[in-house]
């Protein structure tokens, strides 16, 4: 947890932020956020009470039960995107189906706001691919100088590939290898 840092709340906060960022990088985080926001806007209108002065205004429709079921399932699939990133395609597909089902069932999909947020989150979830770890990223990898050139210059061939080459090319390659060995031994 940052053993080389001095102790203090500022450094603990920085460590917590680093841990959160590394956790967030390994999953479709924004897809889950948008999906959860869409679920909330699907769930909210049937249960919301608006009061203007002394006059309570309530939406008393049959959409309450459907909104609860659809919104609850969309929330669960949004959490699945975070907690089980391997299931991102399944969760995204389920959210798309539920968001489309919310149009007739749940007040036009939460007055289209919940529908749009859920569809965008589901699309991001389906399109998400796991990133490379920081050590595997080419710009962050630490290599010895000239390692890439050496790796490209190393020519490893099988016996079948040598047979496919004309005899003169094989002889030239063997002579070049022998010359390299002789230079290294000197």
Secondary structure, 3 states (H helix, E strand, C coil): CCCCCCCCHHHHHHHHHHHHHHHHHCCCHHHHHHHHHHHHHHHHHHHCEEEECCEEEECCCCHHHHHHHHHHHHHHHHHHHHHCHHHHHHHHHHHHHHHHHHHHHCHHHHHCHHHHHHHHHHHHHHHCCCCCCCCCCCCCCCCCCCHHHHHHHCCCCCHHHHHHCCHHHHHHHHHHHHHHHHHHHC
